């Protein structure tokens, strides 16, 4: 299983790229909402939101999911190593749901139908941080 470590390396790189998008996208929503009265600025932010989501976030999410699935398919015994993998996969599933919620907010913002505040998006931006902490602890420390 020499290629397993290559898949693992790709998985980690994909996850890092995906997390970058998950951290920055809500920050763009903060700018979008807090500068709603500046139409030129908002148009530029909409372009950034769209490109970040579709050209970085979506491919990185799928690369993370596919490489993680490949590792599990190559080594299904991982499920017998403790509860850590189940918790990690649950947190990863929540990240996928969060990812799609960002897409929903992006669409609503682009249509001018999202009236959440910049403060809301600042708080919402903490969700991927909490999930990432859980994932890293489960993978590295394996406390359970």
Secondary structure, DSSP 8 states (H G I E B T S, - for coil): -HHHHHHHHHHHHHHHHHHHHHHHHHHHHHHHHHTTT-HHHHHHHHHHHHHIIIIIIHHHHHHHHHHHHHHHHH-GGGGGS-THHHHHHHHHHHHHHHHHHHHHHHHHHHTT-----HHHHHHHTTHHHHHHHHHHHHHHT---
